[in-house]
Amino acid sequence: MILFPAIDLKDGKAVRLYKGDFATAHQVADDPLATAQAFYEAGARHIHMVDLDGARSGQRQNGAIVQAVAERSGLKVELGGGIRTMADLEEVFALGVWRCVIGSAAVSHPDFVREAAAKYGERIAVGIDAMDGIVKTAGWEQSSGLNYLDFAKSMEAMGVKTIIFTDIATDGMLSGPSYDRLAALQKAVSCQITASGGVSSNQDLSRLGDMNLYGAIIGKAYYAGTVDLAQAVKEAGAQC
């Protein structure tokens, strides 16, 4: 299983939120690049980054940091937040990003997803963020009314190979992932699935690995010291 330690960026700072609530943003690291380099030293080879400014407003503001991480950390950068057009994709890939995550735009402009998947293939992922099984958009502040399983099936039909699933109720809570919803998603689609939200321990990561998921994102648990990243990498296997 691929491990994706995470850095969420807001106003140029590495922050974490509780359940996606922007009012709860708090800084968790002084230097995003140094944090990324620490991930690499622990054995990680990928990183999940989110431009929270872009996710909320559609205007990405942290490109210089993303580029520095892509060029200097040794990690493959997976980036989401404010990616809503083909021009956005070109701009982000030019920063050295390895994979782009389309979130809100997958709901509002599904034809964009189809075009992106056709052009970039596995370098495109769709982020499905759900509360009580209903997909949320615009930095988790708006409800789409769409069931997450139905939406995932529609994304697979458009050629999407990778889905990042976040159960918002678990995000930043160190309460454990939403195993049942992840299992249901595995049954609904054949896409690569990355679990996001709720990871609280190395035991959680082991359980996700036992589910044969493609990947897992590690956020607050790393910064809170409840996950030993180096040990998790050893248990997860090859990260290339």
MOJO-V224212 format. One record per run of one state. SS is the DSSP state (2 for helix, 1 for strand, 0 for the rest). FROM is the first residue (numbers start at 1). LEN is the number of residues. Records with the same first field share a line. If there is no record, write none. Layout:
# MOJO-V224212
SS=FROM-LEN  FROM-LEN
This chain:
# MOJO-V224212
0=1-1  11-2  19-2  30-2  42-4  58-5  73-3  81-5  94-5  103-1  109-1  132-2  138-4  158-4  171-8  189-3  197-5  211-4  219-1  225-4  237-4
1=2-9  13-6  21-9  46-6  76-5  99-4  124-8  134-4  142-6  162-6  192-5  215-4
2=32-10  52-6  63-10  86-8  104-5  110-14  148-10  168-3  179-10  202-9  220-5  229-8
